[in-house]
Amino acid sequence: MTTQSWQVSATDSGVRLDKWLADATRLGSRAKAFEAIARGKVFVNDVEQTAMDAGRKLQLRETVRVWMDRPGSAKHRAFTDRQVAGLHITYEDEALLVLNKPAGLLTVKSALPSDEPTLYEQVADYVRQRSKLKPQIVHRIDRDTSGLVIFAKDPAAREHLKRQFIAQTPERVYQVVVYGIPFPEKGTWRDWLIWDEEELVQRLSHVRNQKAVEAKCNYRVLEEFATSSLLEIKLVTGKQNQIRAQAAIHGHQLVGEKQYMAEPPQTSIQFSRQALHAFKLSLRHPNSNRLMNFEAPLPENLAKLLNRLRKSG
C-alpha cells in the first residue's frame, strides 16, 4: 500500500483541499488532485473525501492522507448519519442532502421581516465550502417541527423531486402527540383550507371556495395515554401547517400547540413546542430513480415527553 500523509500548517489553513493537493510538492496539478479526490483516494483525518469535498477549506493541524494505489472508482459515494458544520446529515450524495432539522430553526426565511438564522443558510454555507453548487429547496417543515428535510443540489434534481411531490408519490410520515384519542383508531382527515395572508394561518373553508385547497392525510393511533395519544400521520397532500390545522379542526389539538387551538382537556400537558416530528420520508432518487427510505429518530425532548405520559397513565 502506497500512501502519503501531511499535516496542514498555519500558512495553509483555509486553503481549498484540491488547490492544496495540486501543489508541486504533493500531486502536482489540479486535475490530478481532483481525480484522486473523486476516486476516493484522499482522506482528511481518516475520513474519505468525495468530489463534493474538493472545495472544503483545510484547518490547522488536520491530517491529509493520499492512498494512490487504492482500488478506487469514479463513482460518487454517499454518506449517512453524520454531524458536520452544525448540521445533522441523515444522507448525502451528489444530488441530495437529507437533514434532521432541530425544532426552533426556520427552514427558510418567513414572510415576516426577521434576522433569524435558517436551515437553508446553514446548508448553503456547507455546500458552498465544498463545491460551486447552490442548494435547492424541495419542501419545508415549520420552525418548531423537528425531523426530515430534503434539499436538492442542482435544479434538475429539484425539478425531479418537485414532480414527485406534485404527484403525491413520496411517503411522508410524521409522529405527533395530540390531546384526546381519535375515534376510530385509524382513518382519513380531509378538509378544505384557505391561507389567511394577514394572520399567516390556515382557515377551514368550503369546497366551493375557489381559493380553497384540499388537505388530506391518513392517521393511526400508535399509543394511548390518560388524556392524549401518539399518532402516526401520513400526508397525502402537503400544505403549510397542514397537520397542525387538521388536528385542531378534528378536535385533537397538538400538545404544545400555540396557534391552532381546539378544546384541550382541563389539565394541560406542558411541552415547549408543538409535539410534531417528521419521522420518515420515502421517494425516488432523481438520478437513478431508486427508491430511497430515510428515517429520523425522535429528538430527546419528544422522547422524554412520551416517557412522562406513559408514567402518568
N, C-alpha and C positions, 0 to 999 in steps of 0.2 A: 504494500500500500504506500503510495507516494503522496505525502501531504506537506503543506507549508503553512506555518502559523505566524501571525503578527499580533502585536498589541497596539491599539490606537494611542498615539501620543497626543499631547496637548495641542500641538500645531495642526494635527489632522482632525481634531474634534470638530464636528459639524460638516465634514466633507461627505458628499454622496458616496455610497458604497461602490457603485460602478466606476465613478471617477477615481476613487482611491485605489481600487484594484487595477485601474488602467495605467498606473504609474509604471515607468520603465523598470523599477526595482521589483515589481510584482508580476503582473500578467502582460504588461507592455502595450495594450491597446484597449480602447473602449469596447470594441467588438468582441475581443476575447473575454473581457470581463463580463459582458452581458451574457454571452453564450454559457460561461461557467455558472453564472447565477441561475439562468433559465433551466439548465440541465441538472440542477440540484447538487452542484459540486462545491457550493460555498456555504459556510456555516458561520454565524455570529453568536458567540457564547454558546456554541454547540447546538444552536437552533438552525435548522436548514432554511435557507433563503429561497425565494421564488422570484420570478420576473417582476412581480409586484413590489418586491423589496429593493429593486435596483437603485431607487432614488432615496432610500432611507438615509437619514443623517447619522453618521457614526458618532459614538460618545467616547469620552476619555476612558482609557483602560479596557475597552471592550476587546475581546479576542476574536480575530477573524482567521478562519482556517479554510484552506482550499484543498480539496481532495480530487486532484485532476484525473486519476485513473479509476475513479468510482464508476461502476456500471450505471450510467445515467440515461436520461431521455429528455427530449424537448417538451414533453407533456407538462401542462400546468398541474401543480399539486394543490390539493385542498387542505385547509387547516380547520380543526374543530375545537370548540370549547377552550378558549384561551383568553387571558386578560392582557390587553395591550392598550397603552396610552389612555387608560381610564375607561376603556370600552370592554364590555363582556361580549366577546365574539363567539357566537354559537357555531357559525360556519362561515368560511370564506374561500372563494376561488377566483378565477379570472373574471367572472361575470357577476357574482353575487356576494353580498355581505349581509349576513343574518345576525342580528344583535338581540341580546336580552336586556331590554331597557329597564332601568330602575324607576320606581314611582317617584314623582316630583320633578321630572325633567320633561320639558316640551319636546315633541318630536321635531316640529318645525315652528317657525315664528307664528304667533297667533294673530288674529285680526286686530287686536288692540296693540297700540304702541307699547313696547316693552324692551328692556335691555336684558331680559332673562336669557341665559345660555340655552342652547338647543342641542338635541342629539345630532341633528343634521350638521351643525357647525363642527362638532367633535369628529364626526365621520369625515367631513370634508378635509379637516386638518390631517387626519390619519391617512387618508388616501393621497392627499397632496404630497406628503413626505415620501411616498413610495412610487408614484407614477404621475403622469400628466392627466390621468383620468379624473372626471368630476362625478361624484356620486349622484344618482338619480333617484328621486323619491318615488316609491311604488305605492305605499299606503302609510297610514299613521295610526297611532293609538293616543288616547288622552294623556295629559300631563300626569295625572295621579293613577293611571293604569300602568301596571308593570307587564313585562313579557316581550314576546317576539315582534320584531320589526324588521322588514327586509328592505335593502337598498340595492339598486342595480348599479353597475359600474360603467355602463355606456348606454346611449339612447336606444340602441337596438334591443338590448336585454330588457330595458324598461318597457318598451312597446310590447314585447312578447309577454311579459308578466302582466301588464295592464290589460291586455286582451283576455288573459285568463281570469282576472278579477271581474271584468265586464261580463264574461260568460258564466261567472259564478262557479267555476270549476275548482279553485283552491279550497281545501278544507281548513277552516279557521275555528279552533276550539278554545273556548275560554272557561276558566273556573271562577265562580262568583259566589259570595256569601250574601244571602238575602234574608230579610225578615219574613217569617212565616214559612209554610211548606206548601208549594204549589200542588193543586189537585186538578187533573190526575198527575201522577208522579212523572209522567213524560208527555210531551205534546209539542204543539207549534204555537208561537205567538206571531200573529200577522196584523199589522196596523198600517195606517196611512199617516205619514208625518209631514210636517212643513217646518222649515227652518226659520226661526224668528231672528231676523237680521239685527234687530235692536238689542234684544236680550241674549243673543247667541246661544239659544237653546232650541231643542226640538219641541214642537207642539203637536198634539193629536189633531188630526184633520179628518177629512171625509174623502172617500174615493172619487167623488165628483169634483173635488177641488183640483183644478188643472196644475196647480203648483205643488200638490202633494206627491210624495214618493212612497212606494211600498217598502215597508221594513218587515223582514221575515227572518225568524230564527227558530231552531229546534232546541228544546230544553229537556233535561233529565235530572231528577233528584239523585245525587250521589250519596248524601248523608243527611240525616235529620238530627236537629238539636232541640232544646227546650222551646225556644221562640224563633228559631231561624233554621236555615238549611244551606247546604253546599250544593250548588248546581253545576252541571256541565252544559254549556250553551254553544251550539254550533251555528255560526252565522250562515245564512243563505244570501242575504243582501249585506252590504257593509256601509251603513250610513253613519255619519258623525254622531257620537254619543248614543248609538242605537240600543245597545244592551241596557244602559242606564235608564234611558227613556222608557223602553218597553217594559222593563221590570217594574217600574213605578206605575205605569199605566195598568198593569195587570195585578196591582196590589201587593207587590213584593219588592219594595224599595231596597236598594243595596245597603248593606251595613257600611257606615261611614259616608254615605252619600250626602252631599250638601246642596245639590241643585235640583235633582228630580225626586220629588217627595211624594210618598204615598201616606198611608196611616200606619206608622210603625207601632209596635207594642208599647205599652206604658213604660216598660223598663227598656231603656235603650242600651245598645251594645257599643262600648267605646272602641273606636278604631280611628286612626289619624287620617285615613283617606278611603275612597270607595274601594271595597274589597273585590277587586276585579283584576284578573291576571290572564294575559294572552298565553295560553298553555301549549298549544300545538298548532303547527302550520304545515300543510302538505301542498305541494304544487309541482309543476313540470319545469325542469331546468331549461332556461331559454336557449342554450346551445345544443344540448344532447337530447332534450325532451324526456329525459329520465325523471321518474317520479322521485321527489326529494321530500323527506319527512324530518321535521325539526321539532324539538321539544325543549321547553324551559321550565325547570323545576320551580315550585312555589318559592317566593322570597321568604326570608326568615320571619318578617313581621306577620305575613299572612299565615305561615305555618304555626306560629305561636298563637294567633287568633283561633285557629281551628282546635289546637290543643286545649285552649281555655274553654271553648264552647263544649268540647267533649267532656271535660271535667265537671262542667256545670249542669250537665244533663243530656 
